[in-house]
């Protein structure tokens, strides 16, 4: 919140339209944070689809018993899953930074809605990233199992 002394300094430096412009910036910034969330969801859909195709193909190839191809496809799957995990963590960091800015801006507004929502959410949940990373880790384990099966057949 802005105290009366700070408000006088802000009006002196910025002008009377400070609060109006701040609110517009806040709205714009909140909108960009929602766009990041949409991008995160699209990234997850893409990686899930790609992993499903690669794992399905790899699983089918195992019936043809071509160990080298299974091994290579499993490595590709591990690479895709690793990139997916990195994307999840990158989006988490970007969201964290965006919400820090939103929380700072809320200090100048009558209510801190996002900060309050986050506090209520964190009381019950550990965060979206903890749940989200389960899928790529599952694929990593499945690919590792396929590679182990290939090595078991070779030996």
Secondary structure by P-SEA (a helix, b strand, c coil): cccaaaaaaaaaccccaaaaaaaaaaaaaaaaaaaaaaaaaaaaaaaaaaaaaaaaaaaaaaaacaaaaaaaaaaaaaaaaaaaaaaaaaaaaaaaaaaaaaaaaacccccaaaaaaaaaaaaccccaaaaaaaaaaaaaaaaaaaaaaaaaaac
